[in-house]
Amino acid sequence: MGDTHVLFVEDDDVIREATQLALERDGFVVTAVPDGLEGLERFRAEQPDVALLDVMVPGLDGVSLCRRIRDESTIPVIMLSARADSIDVVLGLEAGADDYVTKPFDGAVLMARIRAVLRRFGNANGANGAFPGGPESSGHGESEPLRFGDLEVDTEGMEVRKAGEPVALTPTEMRLLLEFSAAPGTVLSRDRLLERVWDYGWGGDTRVVDVHVQRLRAKIGQDRIETVRGFGYKLKG
């Protein structure tokens, strides 16, 4: 992790300094700033590998900063929120965040979430085209893209097209779509998606799944992923 650069935006001096020290002890390179405007400047100047954003920061709040980052980059973004039931959590996810952690947080949990989101990012941009949980190449040359109506999913090139036009997905959205495309017509529970896509080895907040499904639907077609009430979601073949 020594080469991994974290942008950390947090206005609480104690939390910012303690978390920066913990991240650096764990081998991360950290840029820690107290407000969103400086965070945006440092993001553009330094191009970090992952952004850790508190929701409530001065200058430019964390949700708005997340949105600005997502307009320019697909780097993983984790939001920090003081309340698990806060609407800010959903707003952050809708703005393009990949995950969130509730304050006060355990340092080990935060490290695990950062590592998990970086693994998702690396896998969704891997050079070999193999994707954990998704269709794998047989090793006998290029495989044909998967097709679902007007949706085309190239699991080797990590490209998606709708009606022939490219669709830009974040790494988490891509991982979610590949999980669906590996089992079209099969109902996938939220808990399974949390485990397979978000790499949670423990229970997580299913709002993360619901918001990402909404975001994915907006890009590939609202009717392409069906909700099966009480069970989960499935991709229409």
Backbone as CSV, one residue per row, in Angstrom:
resi,resn,N_x,N_y,N_z,CA_x,CA_y,CA_z,C_x,C_y,C_z
1,MET,0.818,-1.211,0.000,0.000,0.000,0.000,0.851,1.260,0.000
2,GLY,2.184,1.080,0.004,3.040,2.235,0.111,2.873,3.236,-1.006
3,ASP,2.422,2.770,-2.171,2.248,3.673,-3.309,0.831,4.221,-3.388
4,THR,-0.023,3.800,-2.503,-1.423,4.217,-2.566,-1.615,5.570,-1.896
5,HIS,-2.132,6.520,-2.651,-2.282,7.895,-2.192,-3.740,8.158,-1.830
6,VAL,-3.985,8.526,-0.595,-5.331,8.800,-0.102,-5.515,10.304,0.077
7,LEU,-6.574,10.847,-0.508,-6.997,12.215,-0.212,-8.032,12.130,0.900
8,PHE,-7.752,12.768,2.034,-8.630,12.709,3.194,-9.112,14.119,3.520
9,VAL,-10.419,14.341,3.428,-11.007,15.658,3.690,-11.867,15.556,4.939
10,GLU,-11.434,16.212,6.011,-12.097,16.133,7.318,-11.782,17.414,8.091
11,ASP,-12.825,18.095,8.590,-12.596,19.369,9.272,-12.326,19.229,10.758
12,ASP,-12.594,18.080,11.359,-12.295,17.871,12.771,-10.800,17.577,12.905
13,ASP,-10.080,18.475,13.588,-8.631,18.352,13.672,-8.188,17.039,14.312
14,VAL,-8.874,16.642,15.375,-8.477,15.425,16.097,-8.670,14.204,15.204
15,ILE,-9.844,14.099,14.586,-10.120,12.947,13.714,-9.170,12.939,12.527
16,ARG,-8.964,14.131,11.932,-8.107,14.202,10.743,-6.677,13.759,11.059
17,GLU,-6.125,14.286,12.150,-4.735,13.974,12.482,-4.566,12.524,12.917
18,ALA,-5.500,12.031,13.727,-5.396,10.645,14.208,-5.551,9.658,13.048
19,THR,-6.518,9.934,12.162,-6.747,9.030,11.034,-5.584,9.079,10.056
20,GLN,-5.041,10.276,9.836,-3.879,10.379,8.946,-2.717,9.551,9.475
21,LEU,-2.446,9.653,10.786,-1.364,8.877,11.378,-1.601,7.373,11.224
22,ALA,-2.861,6.950,11.446,-3.185,5.526,11.332,-3.001,5.038,9.898
23,LEU,-3.448,5.838,8.933,-3.297,5.464,7.527,-1.826,5.389,7.137
24,GLU,-1.055,6.357,7.601,0.365,6.367,7.261,1.098,5.194,7.911
25,ARG,0.700,4.838,9.119,1.305,3.662,9.769,0.999,2.394,8.981
26,ASP,-0.143,2.411,8.299,-0.544,1.250,7.511,0.058,1.279,6.107
27,GLY,0.874,2.272,5.821,1.598,2.294,4.557,1.029,3.186,3.479
28,PHE,-0.037,3.925,3.768,-0.622,4.818,2.776,0.110,6.163,2.750
29,VAL,0.098,6.789,1.597,0.524,8.179,1.467,-0.741,9.025,1.594
30,VAL,-0.742,10.006,2.500,-1.983,10.719,2.821,-1.837,12.222,2.601
31,THR,-2.814,12.790,1.885,-2.991,14.233,1.831,-4.247,14.535,2.632
32,ALA,-4.099,15.194,3.776,-5.227,15.476,4.668,-5.490,16.976,4.694
33,VAL,-6.726,17.370,4.393,-7.084,18.797,4.346,-8.400,19.012,5.085
34,PRO,-8.654,20.251,5.584,-9.820,20.497,6.427,-11.072,20.995,5.713
35,ASP,-11.001,21.305,4.413,-12.213,21.810,3.750,-12.293,21.313,2.313
36,GLY,-13.515,21.373,1.770,-13.778,20.792,0.467,-13.124,21.510,-0.699
37,LEU,-13.019,22.822,-0.635,-12.395,23.563,-1.732,-10.919,23.202,-1.858
38,GLU,-10.235,23.127,-0.717,-8.839,22.702,-0.764,-8.740,21.249,-1.209
39,GLY,-9.721,20.455,-0.782,-9.746,19.062,-1.217,-9.842,18.941,-2.722
40,LEU,-10.678,19.778,-3.350,-10.821,19.749,-4.803,-9.519,20.167,-5.476
41,GLU,-8.874,21.199,-4.939,-7.601,21.658,-5.501,-6.537,20.569,-5.416
42,ARG,-6.461,19.915,-4.262,-5.441,18.877,-4.077,-5.749,17.650,-4.930
43,PHE,-7.045,17.345,-5.088,-7.418,16.241,-5.968,-6.920,16.495,-7.391
44,ARG,-7.161,17.688,-7.888,-6.766,18.008,-9.260,-5.245,18.075,-9.406
45,ALA,-4.571,18.542,-8.377,-3.120,18.696,-8.466,-2.376,17.381,-8.267
46,GLU,-2.906,16.503,-7.399,-2.146,15.320,-6.990,-2.685,14.005,-7.544
47,GLN,-3.929,13.997,-8.039,-4.521,12.779,-8.617,-4.353,11.569,-7.692
48,PRO,-4.993,11.599,-6.528,-4.863,10.491,-5.571,-5.520,9.210,-6.087
49,ASP,-5.248,8.115,-5.398,-5.803,6.816,-5.783,-7.186,6.575,-5.202
50,VAL,-7.479,7.206,-4.066,-8.768,7.030,-3.408,-9.063,8.288,-2.605
51,ALA,-10.344,8.654,-2.511,-10.748,9.829,-1.744,-11.610,9.405,-0.568
52,LEU,-11.301,9.952,0.593,-12.037,9.706,1.833,-12.610,11.049,2.267
53,LEU,-13.937,11.211,2.158,-14.551,12.521,2.309,-15.571,12.543,3.441
54,ASP,-15.391,13.472,4.386,-16.424,13.697,5.383,-17.576,14.452,4.729
55,VAL,-18.798,14.102,5.097,-19.966,14.752,4.488,-20.023,16.232,4.836
56,MET,-19.827,16.561,6.107,-19.991,17.929,6.566,-18.641,18.617,6.722
57,VAL,-18.169,19.240,5.659,-16.940,20.026,5.714,-17.220,21.406,5.119
58,PRO,-16.489,22.420,5.558,-16.737,23.781,5.061,-16.199,23.986,3.642
59,GLY,-16.622,25.098,3.044,-16.138,25.482,1.725,-16.899,24.800,0.617
60,LEU,-16.801,23.499,0.575,-17.525,22.664,-0.386,-17.820,21.366,0.338
61,ASP,-19.104,21.092,0.578,-19.433,19.915,1.395,-19.014,18.626,0.688
62,GLY,-18.933,17.554,1.470,-18.429,16.295,0.950,-19.228,15.732,-0.207
63,VAL,-20.555,15.875,-0.171,-21.395,15.369,-1.258,-21.103,16.128,-2.550
64,SER,-21.006,17.459,-2.459,-20.702,18.260,-3.645,-19.307,17.968,-4.165
65,LEU,-18.365,17.775,-3.240,-17.006,17.436,-3.651,-16.975,16.083,-4.344
66,CYS,-17.708,15.124,-3.806,-17.801,13.811,-4.447,-18.324,13.939,-5.871
67,ARG,-19.347,14.750,-6.042,-19.932,14.948,-7.365,-18.910,15.563,-8.329
68,ARG,-18.134,16.534,-7.830,-17.122,17.177,-8.671,-16.013,16.186,-9.055
69,ILE,-15.605,15.371,-8.089,-14.597,14.353,-8.375,-15.115,13.361,-9.401
70,ARG,-16.368,12.942,-9.211,-16.921,11.945,-10.122,-17.084,12.486,-11.543
71,ASP,-17.258,13.792,-11.678,-17.326,14.399,-13.013,-16.004,14.277,-13.764
72,GLU,-14.908,14.137,-13.003,-13.585,14.161,-13.608,-12.828,12.840,-13.509
73,SER,-13.297,11.927,-12.659,-12.502,10.731,-12.387,-13.381,9.585,-11.908
74,THR,-12.864,8.369,-12.064,-13.550,7.177,-11.544,-12.851,6.620,-10.306
75,ILE,-11.956,7.412,-9.678,-11.269,6.880,-8.490,-12.284,6.499,-7.412
76,PRO,-11.971,5.519,-6.586,-12.890,5.141,-5.514,-13.097,6.294,-4.535
77,VAL,-14.339,6.468,-4.089,-14.684,7.503,-3.115,-15.437,6.857,-1.963
78,ILE,-14.973,7.108,-0.742,-15.656,6.642,0.467,-16.098,7.862,1.255
79,MET,-17.376,7.909,1.620,-17.907,9.010,2.417,-17.849,8.653,3.899
80,LEU,-17.642,9.672,4.724,-17.723,9.521,6.175,-18.938,10.295,6.655
81,SER,-19.808,9.644,7.420,-21.016,10.285,7.916,-21.150,10.053,9.407
82,ALA,-21.635,11.074,10.123,-21.757,10.972,11.574,-22.942,10.121,11.996
83,ARG,-23.900,9.901,11.120,-25.099,9.143,11.482,-25.397,8.091,10.434
84,ALA,-25.621,6.860,10.884,-25.892,5.764,9.952,-27.213,5.961,9.214
85,ASP,-28.169,6.650,9.856,-29.484,6.798,9.234,-29.608,8.146,8.507
86,SER,-28.512,8.847,8.345,-28.573,10.175,7.748,-28.897,10.109,6.267
87,ILE,-29.700,11.062,5.810,-29.974,11.200,4.385,-28.701,11.510,3.634
88,ASP,-27.698,12.042,4.354,-26.420,12.354,3.724,-25.754,11.104,3.155
89,VAL,-25.991,9.953,3.780,-25.426,8.714,3.271,-25.943,8.440,1.870
90,VAL,-27.258,8.507,1.707,-27.864,8.250,0.406,-27.442,9.310,-0.602
91,LEU,-27.411,10.573,-0.172,-26.996,11.641,-1.075,-25.566,11.425,-1.553
92,GLY,-24.696,10.989,-0.650,-23.322,10.722,-1.039,-23.216,9.598,-2.049
93,LEU,-23.965,8.532,-1.831,-23.957,7.416,-2.773,-24.536,7.831,-4.115
94,GLU,-25.597,8.611,-4.083,-26.189,9.075,-5.331,-25.246,10.003,-6.085
95,ALA,-24.390,10.710,-5.352,-23.430,11.614,-5.984,-22.272,10.858,-6.630
96,GLY,-22.179,9.573,-6.362,-21.142,8.769,-7.001,-20.179,8.082,-6.063
97,ALA,-20.396,8.188,-4.742,-19.521,7.496,-3.801,-19.689,5.984,-3.936
98,ASP,-18.613,5.263,-3.681,-18.637,3.803,-3.784,-19.045,3.131,-2.484
99,ASP,-18.800,3.806,-1.361,-19.078,3.205,-0.065,-19.116,4.318,0.972
100,TYR,-19.490,3.981,2.193,-19.453,4.961,3.274,-19.121,4.263,4.583
101,VAL,-18.594,5.042,5.509,-18.272,4.552,6.850,-18.879,5.527,7.852
102,THR,-19.517,4.977,8.878,-20.175,5.807,9.881,-19.203,6.182,10.996
103,LYS,-19.223,7.468,11.380,-18.420,7.940,12.518,-19.232,7.813,13.807
104,PRO,-18.568,7.525,14.943,-17.134,7.212,15.048,-16.834,5.829,14.478
105,PHE,-15.722,5.704,13.792,-15.405,4.446,13.127,-14.206,3.778,13.770
106,ASP,-14.180,2.476,13.648,-13.042,1.680,14.091,-11.976,1.742,13.000
107,GLY,-10.738,1.961,13.401,-9.662,2.085,12.423,-9.519,0.862,11.537
108,ALA,-9.691,-0.317,12.124,-9.564,-1.546,11.339,-10.654,-1.648,10.286
109,VAL,-11.872,-1.199,10.636,-12.977,-1.214,9.673,-12.679,-0.266,8.520
110,LEU,-12.194,0.924,8.846,-11.867,1.889,7.798,-10.802,1.336,6.860
111,MET,-9.754,0.745,7.414,-8.695,0.168,6.579,-9.255,-0.937,5.683
112,ALA,-10.139,-1.762,6.245,-10.722,-2.851,5.466,-11.565,-2.311,4.321
113,ARG,-12.330,-1.245,4.591,-13.162,-0.662,3.534,-12.302,-0.049,2.425
114,ILE,-11.214,0.624,2.819,-10.332,1.218,1.815,-9.709,0.124,0.951
115,ARG,-9.227,-0.922,1.584,-8.614,-2.019,0.819,-9.634,-2.687,-0.105
116,ALA,-10.860,-2.855,0.401,-11.895,-3.498,-0.408,-12.230,-2.667,-1.637
117,VAL,-12.366,-1.356,-1.464,-12.721,-0.509,-2.593,-11.570,-0.438,-3.593
118,LEU,-10.338,-0.495,-3.111,-9.189,-0.513,-4.021,-9.111,-1.824,-4.783
119,ARG,-9.470,-2.942,-4.138,-9.513,-4.219,-4.853,-10.559,-4.184,-5.945
120,ARG,-11.734,-3.604,-5.637,-12.779,-3.495,-6.666,-12.287,-2.663,-7.833
121,PHE,-11.622,-1.572,-7.524,-11.121,-0.685,-8.569,-10.095,-1.414,-9.430
122,GLY,-9.167,-2.127,-8.764,-8.137,-2.839,-9.510,-8.710,-3.942,-10.366
123,ASN,-9.668,-4.695,-9.838,-10.259,-5.787,-10.596,-11.059,-5.290,-11.783
124,ALA,-11.763,-4.171,-11.602,-12.589,-3.651,-12.689,-11.762,-2.990,-13.769
125,ASN,-10.473,-2.758,-13.505,-9.596,-2.163,-14.495,-8.409,-3.066,-14.809
126,GLY,-8.549,-4.350,-14.459,-7.440,-5.274,-14.634,-7.078,-5.482,-16.086
127,ALA,-5.812,-5.740,-16.322,-5.330,-5.896,-17.682,-5.676,-7.260,-18.264
128,ASN,-5.921,-8.257,-17.429,-6.125,-9.606,-17.931,-7.559,-9.911,-18.297
129,GLY,-8.492,-9.062,-17.895,-9.879,-9.283,-18.249,-10.597,-10.252,-17.341
130,ALA,-9.869,-10.974,-16.470,-10.534,-11.882,-15.552,-11.212,-11.073,-14.462
131,PHE,-12.378,-11.516,-14.054,-13.137,-10.734,-13.074,-13.718,-11.664,-12.036
132,PRO,-13.306,-11.548,-10.785,-13.824,-12.425,-9.742,-15.337,-12.334,-9.644
133,GLY,-15.996,-13.471,-9.771,-17.446,-13.479,-9.669,-18.132,-13.303,-10.998
134,GLY,-17.399,-12.906,-12.020,-17.990,-12.687,-13.329,-17.545,-13.753,-14.294
135,PRO,-18.010,-13.665,-15.558,-17.621,-14.636,-16.556,-16.122,-14.563,-16.795
136,GLU,-15.469,-15.714,-16.941,-14.039,-15.734,-17.162,-13.741,-16.200,-18.570
137,SER,-12.637,-15.694,-19.100,-12.218,-16.109,-20.432,-11.785,-17.563,-20.393
138,SER,-12.056,-18.299,-21.469,-11.681,-19.700,-21.536,-10.209,-19.881,-21.841
139,GLY,-9.546,-18.776,-22.248,-8.142,-18.876,-22.586,-7.928,-19.279,-24.026
140,HIS,-8.985,-19.387,-24.825,-8.890,-19.787,-26.224,-9.233,-18.613,-27.116
141,GLY,-8.575,-17.481,-26.891,-8.847,-16.322,-27.737,-9.927,-15.455,-27.152
142,GLU,-10.275,-14.431,-27.889,-11.243,-13.465,-27.398,-12.639,-14.070,-27.369
143,SER,-13.377,-13.787,-26.309,-14.745,-14.265,-26.192,-15.692,-13.207,-26.733
144,GLU,-16.854,-13.649,-27.133,-17.871,-12.732,-27.637,-18.468,-11.934,-26.486
145,PRO,-18.789,-10.666,-26.712,-19.472,-9.888,-25.670,-20.809,-10.521,-25.317
146,LEU,-21.221,-10.361,-24.080,-22.532,-10.821,-23.653,-23.568,-9.807,-24.107
147,ARG,-24.727,-10.286,-24.555,-25.763,-9.381,-25.051,-27.074,-9.622,-24.323
148,PHE,-27.661,-8.521,-23.888,-28.950,-8.541,-23.206,-29.799,-7.457,-23.852
149,GLY,-30.594,-7.846,-24.849,-31.330,-6.839,-25.608,-30.348,-5.931,-26.332
150,ASP,-30.477,-4.627,-26.125,-29.570,-3.689,-26.782,-28.330,-3.404,-25.939
151,LEU,-28.168,-4.165,-24.852,-27.021,-3.980,-23.958,-25.944,-5.011,-24.293
152,GLU,-24.712,-4.535,-24.434,-23.582,-5.392,-24.768,-22.501,-5.226,-23.707
153,VAL,-22.075,-6.353,-23.128,-21.093,-6.320,-22.050,-19.869,-7.122,-22.474
154,ASP,-18.748,-6.440,-22.645,-17.481,-7.077,-22.988,-16.724,-7.329,-21.695
155,THR,-16.711,-8.566,-21.223,-16.109,-8.882,-19.929,-14.592,-8.939,-19.984
156,GLU,-14.015,-8.999,-21.177,-12.560,-8.986,-21.296,-12.039,-7.561,-21.441
157,GLY,-12.683,-6.782,-22.298,-12.261,-5.401,-22.497,-12.821,-4.443,-21.475
158,MET,-13.709,-4.966,-20.584,-14.354,-4.144,-19.565,-15.024,-2.924,-20.195
159,GLU,-15.814,-3.197,-21.237,-16.543,-2.138,-21.918,-18.013,-2.510,-22.001
160,VAL,-18.859,-1.488,-21.948,-20.306,-1.685,-22.028,-20.859,-0.750,-23.090
161,ARG,-21.767,-1.274,-23.902,-22.428,-0.456,-24.917,-23.933,-0.660,-24.845
162,LYS,-24.643,0.409,-25.044,-26.104,0.351,-25.113,-26.523,0.922,-26.453
163,ALA,-27.219,0.104,-27.246,-27.615,0.495,-28.600,-26.405,0.970,-29.395
164,GLY,-25.259,0.316,-29.163,-24.047,0.635,-29.893,-23.232,1.775,-29.344
165,GLU,-23.755,2.492,-28.350,-23.061,3.631,-27.779,-22.371,3.233,-26.474
166,PRO,-21.123,3.686,-26.266,-20.412,3.325,-25.032,-21.097,3.891,-23.793
167,VAL,-21.070,3.107,-22.714,-21.635,3.510,-21.427,-20.496,3.626,-20.423
168,ALA,-20.364,4.781,-19.806,-19.298,5.003,-18.819,-19.772,4.558,-17.444
169,LEU,-19.098,3.564,-16.882,-19.434,3.060,-15.554,-18.248,3.243,-14.620
170,THR,-18.544,3.481,-13.343,-17.488,3.476,-12.336,-17.081,2.017,-12.107
171,PRO,-15.912,1.781,-11.507,-15.505,0.405,-11.238,-16.529,-0.385,-10.423
172,THR,-17.157,0.247,-9.436,-18.158,-0.465,-8.644,-19.384,-0.788,-9.483
173,GLU,-19.818,0.135,-10.314,-20.959,-0.133,-11.200,-20.626,-1.251,-12.172
174,MET,-19.393,-1.264,-12.676,-18.978,-2.313,-13.600,-18.979,-3.666,-12.903
175,ARG,-18.460,-3.699,-11.696,-18.434,-4.951,-10.946,-19.846,-5.443,-10.674
176,LEU,-20.749,-4.536,-10.355,-22.142,-4.897,-10.116,-22.778,-5.459,-11.383
177,LEU,-22.557,-4.799,-12.522,-23.127,-5.284,-13.777,-22.561,-6.645,-14.151
178,LEU,-21.268,-6.858,-13.938,-20.678,-8.146,-14.269,-21.209,-9.255,-13.375
179,GLU,-21.514,-8.916,-12.132,-22.128,-9.911,-11.246,-23.505,-10.308,-11.772
180,PHE,-24.283,-9.321,-12.210,-25.588,-9.617,-12.792,-25.449,-10.410,-14.094
181,SER,-24.524,-9.988,-14.950,-24.408,-10.607,-16.274,-23.873,-12.028,-16.195
182,ALA,-23.227,-12.399,-15.069,-22.764,-13.768,-14.895,-23.922,-14.728,-14.647
183,ALA,-25.069,-14.184,-14.230,-26.220,-15.040,-13.917,-27.515,-14.351,-14.343
184,PRO,-27.692,-14.101,-15.642,-28.910,-13.418,-16.096,-30.158,-14.218,-15.755
185,GLY,-31.186,-13.527,-15.301,-32.432,-14.186,-14.941,-32.438,-14.754,-13.536
186,THR,-31.289,-14.765,-12.871,-31.177,-15.288,-11.509,-31.330,-14.142,-10.512
187,VAL,-32.164,-14.350,-9.506,-32.355,-13.326,-8.487,-31.145,-13.323,-7.551
188,LEU,-30.517,-12.158,-7.433,-29.367,-12.001,-6.557,-29.788,-11.168,-5.346
189,SER,-29.595,-11.712,-4.169,-29.999,-10.998,-2.957,-29.056,-9.834,-2.692
190,ARG,-29.529,-8.879,-1.926,-28.682,-7.751,-1.546,-27.477,-8.221,-0.745
191,ASP,-27.670,-9.192,0.145,-26.556,-9.697,0.937,-25.498,-10.343,0.054
192,ARG,-25.926,-11.077,-0.967,-24.948,-11.689,-1.877,-24.182,-10.607,-2.634
193,LEU,-24.895,-9.583,-3.072,-24.224,-8.513,-3.810,-23.249,-7.758,-2.913
194,LEU,-23.622,-7.549,-1.652,-22.693,-6.912,-0.712,-21.415,-7.736,-0.568
195,GLU,-21.577,-9.032,-0.499,-20.423,-9.907,-0.327,-19.566,-9.968,-1.586
196,ARG,-20.223,-10.082,-2.759,-19.494,-10.306,-3.998,-18.961,-9.018,-4.617
197,VAL,-19.747,-7.947,-4.535,-19.354,-6.695,-5.184,-18.584,-5.791,-4.235
198,TRP,-19.085,-5.660,-3.006,-18.451,-4.756,-2.040,-17.411,-5.459,-1.176
199,ASP,-17.301,-6.772,-1.340,-16.266,-7.526,-0.639,-16.450,-7.467,0.870
200,TYR,-17.701,-7.410,1.309,-17.979,-7.394,2.740,-17.988,-8.823,3.271
201,GLY,-17.154,-9.075,4.262,-17.190,-10.369,4.920,-18.111,-10.345,6.118
202,TRP,-18.875,-9.273,6.235,-19.795,-9.109,7.352,-21.036,-8.406,6.833
203,GLY,-22.062,-8.287,7.639,-23.272,-7.610,7.197,-23.013,-6.145,6.895
204,GLY,-23.651,-5.636,5.878,-23.497,-4.233,5.508,-24.851,-3.597,5.275
205,ASP,-24.828,-2.319,5.009,-26.046,-1.555,4.777,-26.502,-1.772,3.339
206,THR,-27.692,-2.344,3.171,-28.166,-2.663,1.820,-28.532,-1.424,1.012
207,ARG,-28.565,-0.251,1.659,-28.786,0.968,0.881,-27.682,1.172,-0.154
208,VAL,-26.484,0.698,0.166,-25.376,0.800,-0.779,-25.733,0.079,-2.073
209,VAL,-26.322,-1.109,-1.940,-26.734,-1.879,-3.109,-27.861,-1.166,-3.855
210,ASP,-28.877,-0.744,-3.127,-30.049,-0.138,-3.765,-29.687,1.107,-4.567
211,VAL,-28.845,1.960,-3.991,-28.481,3.192,-4.696,-27.638,2.885,-5.928
212,HIS,-26.726,1.934,-5.819,-25.907,1.593,-6.978,-26.730,0.933,-8.079
213,VAL,-27.725,0.141,-7.707,-28.622,-0.420,-8.722,-29.370,0.703,-9.425
214,GLN,-29.830,1.698,-8.679,-30.509,2.841,-9.288,-29.587,3.559,-10.257
215,ARG,-28.335,3.778,-9.859,-27.374,4.446,-10.721,-27.094,3.633,-11.978
216,LEU,-26.988,2.318,-11.801,-26.731,1.447,-12.946,-27.922,1.449,-13.903
217,ARG,-29.126,1.390,-13.365,-30.323,1.439,-14.203,-30.373,2.713,-15.043
218,ALA,-29.992,3.831,-14.433,-30.029,5.109,-15.146,-29.109,5.094,-16.358
219,LYS,-28.084,4.238,-16.321,-27.110,4.208,-17.413,-27.393,3.128,-18.447
220,ILE,-27.949,1.985,-18.010,-28.142,0.882,-18.957,-29.600,0.654,-19.324
221,GLY,-30.512,1.393,-18.675,-31.934,1.228,-18.953,-32.698,0.858,-17.700
222,GLN,-33.742,1.606,-17.396,-34.486,1.408,-16.151,-35.110,0.024,-16.051
223,ASP,-35.476,-0.574,-17.191,-36.165,-1.865,-17.157,-35.220,-3.050,-17.304
224,ARG,-33.924,-2.795,-17.405,-32.987,-3.895,-17.626,-32.767,-4.722,-16.356
225,ILE,-32.796,-4.072,-15.191,-32.647,-4.790,-13.917,-33.987,-4.757,-13.192
226,GLU,-34.508,-5.925,-12.895,-35.828,-6.046,-12.278,-35.709,-6.229,-10.768
227,THR,-36.565,-5.542,-10.025,-36.640,-5.733,-8.581,-37.580,-6.892,-8.278
228,VAL,-37.117,-7.841,-7.483,-37.958,-8.950,-7.033,-38.196,-8.721,-5.548
229,ARG,-39.371,-8.208,-5.226,-39.653,-7.749,-3.868,-39.414,-8.848,-2.832
230,GLY,-38.688,-8.467,-1.793,-38.411,-9.392,-0.712,-37.226,-10.301,-0.961
231,PHE,-36.668,-10.259,-2.178,-35.566,-11.168,-2.501,-34.322,-10.449,-3.032
232,GLY,-34.490,-9.526,-3.970,-33.310,-8.851,-4.522,-33.553,-8.346,-5.921
233,TYR,-32.572,-8.533,-6.786,-32.635,-8.034,-8.158,-32.198,-9.100,-9.140
234,LYS,-32.648,-8.956,-10.405,-32.154,-9.843,-11.443,-32.041,-9.075,-12.763
235,LEU,-31.081,-9.496,-13.563,-30.880,-8.916,-14.878,-31.736,-9.658,-15.890
236,LYS,-32.513,-8.924,-16.667,-33.351,-9.545,-17.683,-32.482,-10.011,-18.847
237,GLY,-32.671,-11.261,-19.263,-31.861,-11.828,-20.337,-32.291,-11.337,-21.696
